[in-house]
């Protein structure tokens, strides 16, 4: 993640040379129809292992945004963001991981289970180092500075209604 952030800072440096550059930072979970990211990978792990899991007590949080709300923010950034602006595309500041695992468990018909950090590495593979992290984020400055207002469904509603469990 550090290299990506360093590249975005290079983009923002262009603002000092008269380029109207801004950066939109996406949360780890960008959901909606056609999602091929984090959540579908968790669903696939639950199908493959027969268990939908979370780490520890599952209270760690993941920020999320619907892809259409993210697209609206990119448009607003192009149209209105001052040069050098950092914008956070966060509609939900922190969806509790246990809630995500419970929704996935219902969707695939598997039990939901707590794992230790060590067990998570074996269960989730490369995602094991991420699923236990608490990464709340805020878009308060983004919302107040350019008037972005997420309108689409939240992650858990999208999981429940968005076709994530269709094969």
C-alpha positions as CSV (number, residue, x, y, z in Angstrom):
1,X,0.0,0.0,0.0
2,X,2.9,2.3,0.7
3,X,4.1,2.3,-3.0
4,X,0.6,3.2,-4.2
5,X,0.3,6.1,-1.8
6,X,3.7,7.3,-2.9
7,X,2.6,7.3,-6.5
8,X,-0.5,9.3,-5.6
9,X,1.7,11.8,-3.8
10,X,3.6,12.2,-7.1
11,X,0.4,13.1,-8.8
12,X,-0.4,15.7,-6.2
13,X,3.0,17.2,-6.6
14,X,2.0,18.1,-10.1
15,X,-0.5,20.6,-8.6
16,X,2.5,22.8,-7.7
17,X,3.3,22.9,-11.4
18,X,-0.1,24.2,-12.4
19,X,-1.7,20.8,-13.1
20,X,-5.2,20.5,-11.6
21,X,-4.5,17.1,-10.1
22,X,-6.4,15.3,-7.3
23,X,-6.4,11.8,-5.8
24,X,-9.4,9.7,-5.0
25,X,-8.5,7.0,-2.4
26,X,-10.8,4.0,-2.5
27,X,-11.5,1.8,0.5
28,X,-10.6,-1.9,0.4
29,X,-14.2,-2.8,-0.3
30,X,-15.8,-1.3,-3.4
31,X,-19.0,-3.3,-3.9
32,X,-21.8,-3.5,-6.4
33,X,-22.9,-5.4,-9.5
34,X,-19.8,-6.9,-11.2
35,X,-17.7,-6.7,-8.0
36,X,-14.6,-9.0,-8.4
37,X,-12.7,-7.7,-5.4
38,X,-12.5,-8.5,-1.7
39,X,-16.0,-9.7,-0.9
40,X,-16.3,-12.2,-3.8
41,X,-12.9,-13.6,-2.7
42,X,-14.3,-14.1,0.9
43,X,-17.3,-15.8,-0.6
44,X,-15.2,-18.1,-2.6
45,X,-13.1,-19.0,0.5
46,X,-16.3,-19.8,2.4
47,X,-17.5,-22.0,-0.5
48,X,-14.2,-23.8,-0.8
49,X,-13.7,-24.4,2.9
50,X,-17.3,-24.7,4.1
51,X,-16.8,-22.0,6.7
52,X,-17.3,-18.3,6.7
53,X,-14.8,-16.9,9.1
54,X,-13.6,-13.8,10.8
55,X,-10.6,-13.2,13.1
56,X,-10.8,-12.9,16.9
57,X,-14.1,-11.4,18.0
58,X,-14.7,-10.0,14.5
59,X,-15.1,-6.4,15.7
60,X,-12.5,-5.1,13.2
61,X,-13.9,-2.7,10.7
62,X,-13.5,-2.3,6.9
63,X,-14.6,0.8,5.1
64,X,-16.7,0.4,2.0
65,X,-18.3,2.2,-0.9
66,X,-20.7,1.2,-3.6
67,X,-19.0,1.4,-7.0
68,X,-21.6,3.9,-8.4
69,X,-21.0,6.2,-5.4
70,X,-17.2,5.9,-6.1
71,X,-17.9,6.8,-9.8
72,X,-19.8,9.9,-8.7
73,X,-16.9,11.0,-6.6
74,X,-14.4,10.6,-9.5
75,X,-16.8,12.8,-11.6
76,X,-17.0,15.4,-8.8
77,X,-13.2,15.3,-8.5
78,X,-12.8,16.1,-12.2
79,X,-15.4,18.8,-12.1
80,X,-14.9,20.6,-8.8
81,X,-11.9,19.4,-6.7
82,X,-9.2,22.0,-6.2
83,X,-5.8,21.1,-7.3
84,X,-3.9,19.0,-4.8
85,X,-7.0,17.6,-3.1
86,X,-7.0,14.1,-1.5
87,X,-10.5,12.7,-1.5
88,X,-11.6,9.6,0.4
89,X,-14.3,7.5,-1.2
90,X,-15.8,6.1,2.0
91,X,-19.5,5.7,2.3
92,X,-19.3,3.4,5.3
93,X,-16.5,4.2,7.7
94,X,-16.3,0.7,9.1
95,X,-18.4,-2.4,8.4
96,X,-17.8,-4.9,11.2
97,X,-16.0,-8.0,9.8
98,X,-18.1,-10.4,11.8
99,X,-21.3,-9.0,10.2
100,X,-19.7,-9.5,6.7
101,X,-18.8,-13.1,7.7
102,X,-22.4,-13.7,9.0
103,X,-23.9,-12.4,5.8
104,X,-21.6,-14.6,3.7
105,X,-22.4,-17.6,5.9
106,X,-26.1,-17.1,5.3
107,X,-25.6,-16.6,1.6
108,X,-23.5,-19.8,1.0
109,X,-25.2,-21.9,3.7
110,X,-22.1,-22.3,5.8
111,X,-21.4,-22.0,9.5
112,X,-19.6,-18.9,10.8
113,X,-16.5,-19.3,12.9
114,X,-13.9,-17.2,14.7
115,X,-10.3,-18.0,13.9
116,X,-7.0,-17.0,15.4
117,X,-4.7,-14.9,13.4
118,X,-2.6,-18.0,12.7
119,X,-5.6,-20.0,11.6
120,X,-6.7,-17.1,9.3
121,X,-3.5,-17.4,7.3
122,X,-4.3,-21.0,6.5
123,X,-8.0,-20.5,6.0
124,X,-7.9,-17.3,3.8
125,X,-4.5,-17.7,2.1
126,X,-3.0,-14.4,1.1
127,X,-6.1,-12.6,2.4
128,X,-5.3,-13.9,5.9
129,X,-3.0,-11.0,6.6
130,X,-5.7,-8.5,5.8
131,X,-9.0,-9.8,7.2
132,X,-8.2,-9.3,10.8
133,X,-7.1,-5.6,10.4
134,X,-9.1,-2.8,11.8
135,X,-9.1,-0.1,9.1
136,X,-11.8,2.5,9.8
137,X,-11.7,5.5,7.5
138,X,-13.6,8.7,7.1
139,X,-14.8,10.8,4.2
140,X,-16.0,13.7,6.3
141,X,-13.6,16.2,4.7
142,X,-14.4,14.9,1.2
143,X,-18.2,15.3,1.9
144,X,-17.8,18.8,3.2
145,X,-15.3,20.1,0.7
146,X,-17.0,19.0,-2.6
147,X,-20.5,17.9,-1.5
148,X,-20.2,14.2,-2.2
149,X,-23.2,12.3,-0.8
150,X,-23.2,8.5,-1.2
151,X,-26.7,7.3,-2.3
152,X,-26.4,3.6,-3.1
153,X,-26.9,0.6,-0.9
154,X,-24.5,-0.2,1.9
155,X,-22.3,-3.3,1.8
156,X,-24.5,-5.6,3.9
157,X,-27.7,-4.6,2.0
158,X,-25.8,-5.2,-1.2
159,X,-24.6,-8.6,0.0
160,X,-28.2,-9.5,0.9
161,X,-29.8,-8.2,-2.3
162,X,-27.1,-7.7,-4.9
163,X,-26.7,-11.2,-6.4
164,X,-23.3,-12.0,-4.8
165,X,-24.3,-15.6,-4.1
166,X,-25.5,-16.5,-7.6
167,X,-23.3,-18.7,-9.5
